[in-house]
Amino acid sequence: MVAELIALQADNYSDLLVRRSFSATKVLSADVCAAFDPNFPEVYDKKNTSLMGNGVQITKYTGARGKAGCNDANAEFVSE
């Protein structure tokens, strides 16, 4: 897919351009997060939860066993 995008944009497509784009790329893996549901207000603390339509939510270490079996982005990457 990245090669296809470069081919559409670059006049002089090459494998080197694809490799350089990969080396300059950063990736986040994402999943869904639960937002405050006014039908069940007792489930979340309204002052400490995400709200629909208010931007991206970043949550670390969700699911069973905390961070077991996952990759943790370092602080510099998250701040970027």
C-alpha positions in Angstrom: 0.0 0.0 0.0 2.8 2.4 0.9 4.5 1.6 -2.4 1.2 2.3 -4.3 0.9 5.7 -2.6 4.5 6.6 -3.5 3.9 5.5 -7.1 0.9 7.8 -7.3 2.8 10.8 -5.9 6.5 10.5 -7.0 7.7 11.2 -10.5 10.7 8.9 -10.0 9.4 5.9 -8.1 12.1 3.6 -6.7 12.5 0.9 -4.0 14.7 3.3 -2.2 11.9 5.8 -1.8 9.7 3.0 -0.2 12.5 2.1 2.1 13.1 5.7 3.2 9.4 6.2 3.8 9.4 3.1 6.1 12.4 4.4 8.0 10.7 7.7 8.6 7.4 6.1 9.7 6.0 5.7 13.2 3.1 3.5 14.0 0.6 3.1 16.8 -1.6 0.1 17.3 -5.1 1.1 18.3 -8.2 -0.4 19.7 -11.5 0.9 20.9 -12.0 2.5 24.4 -15.2 2.8 26.3 -16.7 6.3 26.7 -18.9 7.6 29.5 -22.5 6.3 29.0 -25.2 8.5 30.6 -27.5 5.4 30.7 -25.0 3.7 33.1 -23.3 6.6 35.0 -22.3 4.4 37.9 -19.8 2.4 35.8 -17.3 5.3 35.2 -16.1 8.3 37.1 -17.5 11.1 34.9 -14.5 13.4 35.7 -12.0 10.7 34.8 -13.2 9.1 31.6 -13.4 9.8 27.9 -16.4 11.6 26.4 -17.8 11.0 22.9 -16.8 13.7 20.4 -13.9 15.1 22.6 -10.9 13.7 20.7 -8.6 10.7 21.0 -8.3 8.7 24.1 -5.0 7.0 24.9 -5.1 4.2 27.4 -2.1 2.1 28.5 -2.2 -1.5 29.7 -5.8 -2.5 29.3 -7.2 -6.0 29.3 -6.2 -9.1 31.3 -2.7 -9.3 32.9 -1.9 -5.6 32.4 1.0 -5.1 30.0 1.8 -8.8 29.7 2.5 -9.8 26.1 2.3 -6.2 24.7 4.8 -3.7 23.5 5.0 -0.5 25.4 5.8 2.8 23.6 8.5 4.7 25.5 7.7 8.1 26.9 9.5 10.0 24.1 7.3 8.3 21.5 4.1 8.9 23.3 5.0 12.6 23.9 5.7 13.0 20.2 
